[in-house]
Amino acid sequence: MSWWRIAALCVPTALVAGCGPSSSAPDEDSSPTTTVAIVDMPPSTVAPSTAPSTTALSPSADTPPTTDVPTRDPRPVAIAAPTVTITEIIRTAAVTDALAGPDGHLWVVTQDGQILDVDDDGRAVLDIGDLTKADGERGLLGVEIDDMRSVLWAHHTLADGDRAGDTVVAAYDLATTTDGWSVDPATRTELVHIAQPYANHNGGDLARARDGTLLIATGDGGSAGDPLRVSQRLDSPLGKILRIDPGSDGRQALVPDDNPWPTGAEPTVFATGLRNPWRIDIDPLTGDLWVADVGQNLREEINRVPAPENGVAGSGVDFGWSRYEADLDFNADTAAPEDSETAWPVHHYDHGSAGCSISGGVVDRGPALWGWYVFADLCAGEVRAFNHVSGEVLVLGRVDVPTSVARGPNDSLIVTAGDGAVYRVDIAEG
């Protein structure tokens, strides 16, 4: 059986359900399901604390691409004691992702397969519960939209049949109705299908690069310790960032001509050496690629790859797993592919009081935390900000079981949670 296939198949679909990230607690590769009753919570205002930071192993130079001249220095600003307000804005089923929808609305993604418009009383704009379901680390994991192409891409696992548990990336039409913006399930086009050997480590995020190509984050297939040694193998799509060209209509899976391994590899492999890259982000100002990779038993890591002058950040990069867990030796019998460039973490932290499962993460382009990378940890419950220039880490606040930090409308910071809560994070300069 091949590891994967690229499909150009239009399949009518019905309704939906969704899922959450990997909680990679020591000696255990599954996350508990948390159910919390709906409650009304007032905003919580907290004074952030400064946490010890880990020195970057190989900090990259701050060189934004010259194709777009920024109006402001893109590097993180120095900041002293901002005021942080974390406000719960909706509570639903377990939430895996959030995004800026059309017309400045906030859309949230539930693990059981729904996309809800928070600014329209939580109306479901898509429901694919007949295709996926919340099951451990499975479900609807990530969503990306492109207004110009009127398309939505969904990254999810399949629920039933002989392909149950496999990963799919599918495209849907975005359209307006009398109720507002909606996603038509009957327009589903399956772009990518990846066979999954185990139930966990599905990755799950999508990111649209500035050249219009689509990045797809995949985990190493699951179990523990990369037992199939696939993360650094070019013939497998697992443990990778894949890159496809969705075409002018957004509904294709073409192989970009400048992908780094055009021969002798799965052609859409763009970067290697990942364990469970639950969230990836492309800095909207610089094009830099950020990857939060969930660790095995000892360390969580954050990676940053600066964007080249012309091109997409991450091409031909190896992030180290499973030869390394962050910077620690792991599987000595595997190695980075030839003609790859190793990217060491710019920040990592040990399992323990700091947590055990990173829930990345976006670069904040608001005025107070300009240029800081904001992330959370599922186990510790802390929302943090990282300055890649100084190495400083700020603890912004705490929520229960945070699953993702996302960029909402108008560059707002949104935190989603496995108990169904969605929070807005407002930061004022001190």
Steps between C-alpha positions, in 0.01 A plus 500: 500500500639843414538753776277750333338622184400833352135491404291710262171350601181697570293325765162622631504506878261539788547646847792530747689449838856601635832423704801626706879492528745244626573511872841344504525440873801298617468134401155561360403612150133577540309794643204473738159621390378784719133592535407819680152638560410833341565783740510879480848621582602863553817625335815426699771765513843369589843653530739293288805350663839446345598134470851367451582468132714248318780637288444444131726231364557658161318832482446610142567851382201730484489565128152564366449444128585801289203443271271661760645799679343513847384835631623404846797299621365143517711398801330456839462814706631528855207495740455554871203370702213519252143469626341183367126431493380151406126490424293193425282572197329168424483143628417204279639153426877445523667763280814440295550816299377854432538734205390828350199427284348724232360843594721518807318219681670255735463136398585212734562135417365220717661160522172328417494663157326837512610850407304761695459873436543652846378841381178348367381335824717194442328406173657195334648598165613142435422165657686187384408278793422219260865491394697552820455472875675603819695194607819553701720702266273451200236725352487837325840645586570808292344739248631767264305727264581706193249776431647576158441145381178463705627172642536338841746218569438253783756263657330205672503127562237266358252329731369189328571240235825342390671841514400574860766703680672613181582866446323701232535857378188610312386820328153654523328795334445815704176674410249749636145397582202680650643405840849630426821327397483119485704207375321259268578137595386382156796681340755288686812417297750266665852626429724283716454163667762356737477151649555507878663200672392601854229713660711788628747762371292626210644851497201694374584856400491684169668826403474703181835631382536844347542350151159329530630148562365298793712349779367184670637387837506124559604294803727194498212253488475444873573237760814630675864553407448504122489119484484493120785754471300704250555859612832544318415273205431676174278218372237559771268801551495436876688727742523773238384830372354439156452773240246497219382753245118515523477662157305807398175348626646368828374149430808329360807331647776592259868453585686833505799506267728634774430233763840388635498131404345470152632147448555200725246615756132556550481811284307721743745449790622849590659456847582193711576386856177576688325300770160663539496855361162588641517870403706684239490869418625729226577848631273725291763775493826314433390162363709319765382147581436403864443138606394379844592130517368283783781310674533139612578467873744778581472822297261723306637718224438809288669543163537808284620504138556847349348556158740518206509809283294326235319184597325324786665446839578138590607358166736205550515546878530207743368564853689209655245242618556213559879531500442762768229603743560876491882497552517165685620181331214259429507242218862455401402280204339782301635818347400807304460455124785596273482855368296614799574783741459433873288747696562495875229626738505868589330409828434181693387408849516185708200294605388571854356818647535674161269242342521201267321582173551823308194662343643754256485772393502819288718807464313794651490814287302708748670812636569374855664163421625588152709215364463265798397137441199408715439136594357285778554164667212254529623350826615815682209710371724803461480747212850635432682739270854443371745763373737324261753783510541532878392145593253644753177317583195672651215308663190688385239300693343160545204308357401135532624257230600755232511332160608785275596865479366644176481827309146634488346797320706821502806309628322418828641221719264207553557203734293184453457223757422132519210568737324700228593849617626769264680805641609838368832630633529879522836654583561862598846648531608554859 
